[in-house]
Amino acid sequence: MDRNLLFDKLTTLLGESGREAIYPCIGDLVVNGLQVSRFAPSDHVPNRQDVTQYLAAWCRNARVSEEACQTWLSDYAVSTLAAVSKSSPAGIRHSTKSNVKYTYRSERPFVCALEGNKFRAECSKACRVYDEMVIRAAATAADSLTALSHPPPAPPSVIFVPAVKDVYREQFQAARQLVSSELAKGTKKSAIRDLLEQQGMKTRTGRAWTYPILVAEIRKLEAGGQSHNLSFQHKLEE
């Protein structure tokens, strides 16, 4: 579609405001498209989606209906932005409608970024909204500075707390070996309990060794075949 025809259709959509509502950057993008030649080799070149979202935000700001914006911007994207896109015409139309829908449902105001706009589009201080855009750009910069100086609080650190049994596992195994060794020597259970207490050893759950706990553990040793051929029944009856 002829770009001048696209421009004329846009002025028709705008109604009484007509050409006055088309800012220099918008008119430049509509008539000339995204001019890649304006960018240095090391510059980031905006893509088709960047342009369509920008124009959709302007349409929303100019009070063009969402449906009218979708129709006009789809024709524009297919005829003017196909050179910077690898999508088919059908894919471009579908993507453009999605971008318009997303932009119209967002509440972000239109900000052109003035002479520093990322499209290298024409800008003029004579633009009817130039002063307004200066204020909006300053507010956007201030918001960004505030966000940088007041970053969101860091998430709480996750501290792994091992299970009690894991903490005392090695100590408990050492205590079992001591019990087995002392029983093999013929040491009485009451004396073994005293030894455990003197060495500061704990049970599998971190508790102090008591006589009943010691007897219970000796029974487990016996049931597990780790009695070292001692007569535990004789010991238990002492």
Protein Blocks (a to p, Z undefined) as FASTA:
>chain_A
ZZklmmmmmmmmnomnmmmlmcfklmmmmmnopafklpcfkbccddfklmmmmmmmmmmm
nopafklmmmmmmmmmmmmmmmmccbdfklmmmmmmmmmmmmmmpccdcdekimmlcklp
acdfkbmklmmmmmmmmmmmmmmmmmmmmccdddddddddddfklmmmmmmmmmmmmmmm
mmmnopafklmmmmmmmnopacfkopacdfklmmmmmmmmmmnopnnopafklmmmZZ
